[in-house]
Amino acid sequence: MNKSSDTTANSVYRKVTRRLIPFLILCYFFAYLDRVNVGFAKLHMQDALNFSDTVYGLGAGIFFIGYFIFELPSNLLMQRFGPRFWIARIMATWAVLSAGMMFVTTPTQFYVVRFLLGVAEAGFFPGIVFYLTLWFPSWRSARTLGLFILVTPLSTIIGSPLSGFILKMFEEVGSLHNWQWLFLVEAIPSFVLAFVVLRYLDNDVKSAHWLSDGEKRLILNDLAKDAENRERVNHGRVDKSLKAVFSNGYVWLLALIFFSFNIGYYGINFWLPSIIKSSGISDDLNIGLLAAVPYIFGAAFMIWNSRHSDLKQERRWHIAIPAIIGCVGLALSAWCSGSTFWMMAWICVAMSGTLALIPTYISLPGAMLSGTAAAAGIALVNSVGNLAGFFGPTVLGWLKDATGSTDAGLYILAGFLLLCAPLILALPARLANPKQEIPQEALSEQPNSVSNIYR
């Protein structure tokens, strides 16, 4: 690939990035907000409904049981009905159910609505990951996914103060409690965006009217080369069938890694507002502002790590080292729980590590598999991994009721983060790393970094 053609390719992928990534970020921002606002609602909902910490932890986590059961079927149905329709369907359904949380009055209702919310949202994240594999070859994937997954910390950076503001401003407004307003107000944008998706997104490169024929050929040629490289690395045996996914030991290894990671991540994610409140901060808006700080550090490290992973064309150590950093930060945050400043400082370290490994890790299933297997493999890894979203918050809630503190739970979560490191290093480098040597000029000028998107 010469420098002239490389410049042309970078220009085309910048165009695709500008078209897709900001809009997908907007969609996932509200999806993630609807998923985790229960952490802020807990500050008032728990007392109003007389829920114990165990009830809250189980309700927060049971979302992921529904998510686990329906994620793989959802991703396969997306292939059948097309990404545009299926993403819109998911968004409309979860918006209605998220708003329905305002009517919950008993633990059973809490469990049922949270479970159904998981069913509704199942397939959205892995569906978007698979959707991006239809537009970007594997050697551009980590930074592309890094931009999209930037919405994870962004949702908290913006959503935490927003949730705190809504709780503060809607106290004693009308006949609803402030936590009921929180669920209603934050669900409306998702419902509106579902209809925008139907008009804005294209199913694939071929149907993109905003690309010229030459630009389409360039992308399709890159995707074809990517598939050929997978064939070569796997000696002509690329997993394309659904059956191959379930018999692939490395897919299950990836699922175990994601499970281990998510136990740590979701445990702290759902409980962070309560941990901050227990340290002596009582104002809802201040809690929201403080909860956003660790995600600012995490977002910065995420961008750097995913970019560096593509520059070095290496994946395993760019996952293992952040996992170790996340473990150390989480353990020390529990050790320093008596000090709000030092606890928050170490949570910032923990979030920097845990968030940094996500985009690099998420690029692996799509790089190892093709066709139906790619859609199914991404969904399988994500669904099994997200079962940890049930265990993390539930265990932390149970231990808090049992011990009166979250410290013991945080040590356990840190141990699961540490487990990610040896597990990812068990994956052969030939499978983990991108399948094609790309010129350094191409990598340094890839459009998938924040500074280059709008160049």
FENNORJO-V103240 format. One record per backbone hydrogen bond with DSSP energy under -1.0 kcal/mol. CO is the residue of the C=O (numbers start at 1). NH is the residue of the N-H. E is the energy in kcal/mol with one decimal. If there is no record, write none. Layout:
co=CO nh=NH e=E
co=CO nh=NH e=E
This chain:
co=2 nh=6 e=-2.2
co=3 nh=7 e=-2.2
co=4 nh=8 e=-1.9
co=5 nh=9 e=-2.5
co=6 nh=10 e=-2.6
co=7 nh=11 e=-2.0
co=8 nh=12 e=-2.2
co=9 nh=13 e=-2.6
co=10 nh=14 e=-2.1
co=11 nh=15 e=-1.8
co=12 nh=16 e=-2.1
co=13 nh=17 e=-2.5
co=14 nh=18 e=-2.8
co=15 nh=19 e=-1.8
co=16 nh=20 e=-2.6
co=17 nh=21 e=-1.5
co=20 nh=24 e=-2.6
co=21 nh=25 e=-2.7
co=22 nh=26 e=-2.0
co=23 nh=27 e=-2.2
co=24 nh=28 e=-2.7
co=25 nh=29 e=-2.2
co=26 nh=30 e=-1.4
co=27 nh=31 e=-1.6
co=28 nh=32 e=-3.0
co=29 nh=33 e=-2.0
co=30 nh=34 e=-2.2
co=31 nh=35 e=-1.2
co=32 nh=36 e=-2.2
co=33 nh=37 e=-1.6
co=36 nh=39 e=-2.1
co=37 nh=41 e=-2.6
co=38 nh=42 e=-1.6
co=40 nh=43 e=-1.3
co=41 nh=44 e=-1.7
co=41 nh=45 e=-3.7
co=42 nh=46 e=-1.3
co=44 nh=48 e=-2.3
co=45 nh=49 e=-2.3
co=46 nh=51 e=-2.2
co=52 nh=56 e=-2.4
co=53 nh=57 e=-2.8
co=54 nh=58 e=-2.5
co=55 nh=59 e=-2.6
co=56 nh=60 e=-3.0
co=57 nh=61 e=-2.0
co=58 nh=62 e=-2.2
co=61 nh=64 e=-1.9
co=62 nh=65 e=-1.1
co=62 nh=66 e=-1.3
co=63 nh=67 e=-1.8
co=64 nh=68 e=-2.3
co=65 nh=69 e=-2.3
co=66 nh=70 e=-1.8
co=67 nh=71 e=-1.2
co=70 nh=74 e=-1.9
co=71 nh=75 e=-2.1
co=72 nh=76 e=-1.9
co=73 nh=77 e=-2.4
co=74 nh=78 e=-1.8
co=75 nh=79 e=-1.2
co=76 nh=80 e=-1.3
co=77 nh=81 e=-2.9
co=78 nh=82 e=-2.1
co=82 nh=86 e=-2.1
co=83 nh=87 e=-2.8
co=84 nh=88 e=-1.7
co=85 nh=89 e=-2.3
co=86 nh=90 e=-2.3
co=87 nh=91 e=-2.2
co=88 nh=92 e=-2.2
co=89 nh=93 e=-2.1
co=90 nh=94 e=-2.5
co=91 nh=95 e=-1.8
co=92 nh=96 e=-1.7
co=93 nh=97 e=-1.9
co=94 nh=98 e=-2.7
co=95 nh=99 e=-2.2
co=96 nh=100 e=-1.5
co=98 nh=101 e=-1.2
co=99 nh=102 e=-1.7
co=100 nh=103 e=-1.7
co=101 nh=104 e=-1.4
co=106 nh=110 e=-2.3
co=107 nh=111 e=-2.6
co=108 nh=112 e=-2.5
co=109 nh=113 e=-2.6
co=110 nh=114 e=-2.0
co=111 nh=115 e=-2.3
co=112 nh=116 e=-2.5
co=113 nh=117 e=-2.2
co=114 nh=118 e=-1.8
co=115 nh=119 e=-2.0
co=116 nh=120 e=-2.6
co=117 nh=121 e=-2.3
co=118 nh=122 e=-1.5
co=121 nh=124 e=-2.4
co=123 nh=127 e=-1.4
co=124 nh=128 e=-2.3
co=125 nh=129 e=-2.4
co=126 nh=130 e=-2.6
co=127 nh=131 e=-2.5
co=128 nh=132 e=-2.3
co=129 nh=133 e=-1.1
co=131 nh=134 e=-1.1
co=132 nh=135 e=-1.5
co=132 nh=136 e=-2.2
co=137 nh=140 e=-1.8
co=138 nh=141 e=-1.3
co=140 nh=144 e=-1.5
co=141 nh=145 e=-3.2
co=142 nh=146 e=-2.0
co=143 nh=147 e=-1.8
co=144 nh=148 e=-2.0
co=145 nh=149 e=-3.6
co=148 nh=151 e=-1.8
co=149 nh=152 e=-2.1
co=150 nh=154 e=-2.1
co=151 nh=155 e=-2.9
co=153 nh=157 e=-3.1
co=154 nh=158 e=-2.6
co=155 nh=159 e=-1.8
co=156 nh=160 e=-2.2
co=158 nh=162 e=-1.9
co=159 nh=163 e=-3.1
co=160 nh=164 e=-2.5
co=161 nh=165 e=-2.6
co=162 nh=166 e=-2.6
co=163 nh=167 e=-2.4
co=164 nh=168 e=-2.0
co=165 nh=169 e=-3.1
co=166 nh=170 e=-2.2
co=170 nh=173 e=-1.5
co=177 nh=181 e=-1.9
co=178 nh=182 e=-1.9
co=179 nh=183 e=-1.5
co=180 nh=184 e=-1.9
co=181 nh=185 e=-3.2
co=182 nh=186 e=-1.9
co=184 nh=188 e=-1.1
co=187 nh=191 e=-1.4
co=188 nh=192 e=-1.9
co=189 nh=193 e=-2.6
co=190 nh=194 e=-1.3
co=192 nh=196 e=-1.0
co=193 nh=197 e=-2.4
co=196 nh=200 e=-2.2
co=197 nh=201 e=-1.9
co=205 nh=208 e=-1.6
co=208 nh=211 e=-1.4
co=212 nh=216 e=-2.3
co=213 nh=217 e=-2.2
co=214 nh=218 e=-2.1
co=215 nh=219 e=-2.0
co=216 nh=220 e=-2.8
co=217 nh=221 e=-2.6
co=218 nh=222 e=-2.0
co=219 nh=223 e=-2.5
co=220 nh=224 e=-2.1
co=221 nh=225 e=-2.4
co=222 nh=226 e=-2.3
co=223 nh=227 e=-2.0
co=224 nh=228 e=-2.2
co=225 nh=229 e=-2.4
co=226 nh=230 e=-1.8
co=227 nh=231 e=-1.9
co=228 nh=232 e=-2.3
co=229 nh=233 e=-2.6
co=230 nh=234 e=-2.0
co=231 nh=236 e=-4.8
co=232 nh=235 e=-1.6
co=234 nh=237 e=-1.5
co=239 nh=370 e=-2.0
co=240 nh=373 e=-1.1
co=242 nh=246 e=-1.0
co=243 nh=247 e=-1.1
co=248 nh=252 e=-1.4
co=249 nh=253 e=-1.8
co=250 nh=254 e=-2.3
co=251 nh=255 e=-2.0
co=252 nh=256 e=-2.2
co=253 nh=257 e=-2.2
co=254 nh=258 e=-2.3
co=255 nh=259 e=-2.3
co=256 nh=260 e=-2.4
co=257 nh=261 e=-2.4
co=258 nh=262 e=-2.7
co=259 nh=263 e=-1.7
co=261 nh=265 e=-2.3
co=262 nh=266 e=-2.5
co=263 nh=267 e=-1.0
co=264 nh=268 e=-1.6
co=265 nh=269 e=-2.2
co=266 nh=270 e=-2.3
co=267 nh=271 e=-1.1
co=268 nh=272 e=-1.5
co=271 nh=275 e=-2.6
co=272 nh=276 e=-2.6
co=273 nh=277 e=-2.2
co=274 nh=278 e=-2.4
co=276 nh=281 e=-1.3
co=277 nh=280 e=-1.7
co=283 nh=287 e=-2.4
co=284 nh=288 e=-2.2
co=285 nh=289 e=-2.3
co=286 nh=290 e=-2.5
co=287 nh=291 e=-2.4
co=292 nh=296 e=-1.1
co=293 nh=297 e=-1.4
co=294 nh=298 e=-2.1
co=295 nh=299 e=-2.4
co=296 nh=300 e=-1.8
co=297 nh=301 e=-2.2
co=298 nh=302 e=-2.3
co=299 nh=303 e=-2.1
co=300 nh=304 e=-2.0
co=301 nh=305 e=-2.8
co=302 nh=306 e=-2.3
co=303 nh=307 e=-2.0
co=304 nh=308 e=-2.7
co=305 nh=309 e=-2.2
co=306 nh=310 e=-1.6
co=307 nh=311 e=-2.3
co=308 nh=312 e=-2.3
co=309 nh=314 e=-1.9
co=316 nh=319 e=-1.4
co=316 nh=320 e=-2.7
co=317 nh=321 e=-1.8
co=319 nh=323 e=-1.7
co=320 nh=324 e=-2.0
co=321 nh=325 e=-2.3
co=322 nh=326 e=-2.7
co=323 nh=327 e=-2.1
co=324 nh=328 e=-2.4
co=325 nh=329 e=-2.5
co=326 nh=330 e=-2.3
co=327 nh=331 e=-2.4
co=328 nh=332 e=-2.4
co=329 nh=333 e=-1.7
co=330 nh=334 e=-1.4
co=331 nh=335 e=-1.9
co=332 nh=336 e=-1.8
co=334 nh=337 e=-1.5
co=336 nh=339 e=-2.2
co=339 nh=343 e=-2.5
co=340 nh=344 e=-2.3
co=341 nh=345 e=-2.2
co=342 nh=346 e=-2.2
co=343 nh=347 e=-1.9
co=344 nh=348 e=-2.0
co=345 nh=349 e=-1.4
co=346 nh=350 e=-2.5
co=347 nh=351 e=-2.8
co=348 nh=352 e=-1.9
co=349 nh=353 e=-1.9
co=350 nh=354 e=-2.6
co=351 nh=355 e=-2.3
co=352 nh=356 e=-1.2
co=353 nh=357 e=-1.1
co=357 nh=361 e=-2.4
co=358 nh=362 e=-3.0
co=359 nh=363 e=-1.1
co=361 nh=364 e=-1.9
co=363 nh=367 e=-1.1
co=364 nh=368 e=-1.4
co=365 nh=369 e=-1.6
co=370 nh=373 e=-1.1
co=371 nh=375 e=-1.6
co=372 nh=376 e=-2.8
co=373 nh=377 e=-3.3
co=374 nh=378 e=-2.5
co=375 nh=379 e=-1.8
co=376 nh=380 e=-3.0
co=377 nh=381 e=-2.6
co=378 nh=382 e=-2.2
co=379 nh=383 e=-3.0
co=380 nh=384 e=-2.5
co=381 nh=385 e=-2.2
co=382 nh=386 e=-2.1
co=384 nh=387 e=-1.1
co=385 nh=388 e=-1.4
co=386 nh=389 e=-1.4
co=387 nh=390 e=-1.6
co=387 nh=391 e=-1.4
co=388 nh=392 e=-3.3
co=390 nh=394 e=-1.5
co=391 nh=395 e=-2.9
co=392 nh=396 e=-2.2
co=393 nh=397 e=-2.3
co=394 nh=398 e=-2.5
co=395 nh=399 e=-2.7
co=396 nh=400 e=-1.9
co=397 nh=401 e=-2.1
co=398 nh=402 e=-2.1
co=399 nh=403 e=-2.8
co=400 nh=404 e=-2.4
co=406 nh=410 e=-2.2
co=407 nh=411 e=-1.9
co=408 nh=412 e=-1.6
co=409 nh=413 e=-2.4
co=410 nh=414 e=-2.3
co=411 nh=415 e=-1.8
co=412 nh=416 e=-1.6
co=413 nh=417 e=-1.7
co=414 nh=418 e=-2.1
co=415 nh=419 e=-1.5
co=417 nh=420 e=-1.1
co=418 nh=421 e=-1.3
co=419 nh=423 e=-1.4
co=420 nh=424 e=-2.4
co=421 nh=425 e=-1.7
co=424 nh=427 e=-1.3
co=428 nh=431 e=-1.2
co=428 nh=432 e=-1.9
co=429 nh=433 e=-2.7
co=439 nh=443 e=-1.7
co=440 nh=444 e=-2.6
co=441 nh=445 e=-1.1
co=443 nh=446 e=-1.1
co=447 nh=449 e=-1.3
co=449 nh=452 e=-1.2
co=449 nh=453 e=-1.1
co=452 nh=455 e=-1.4
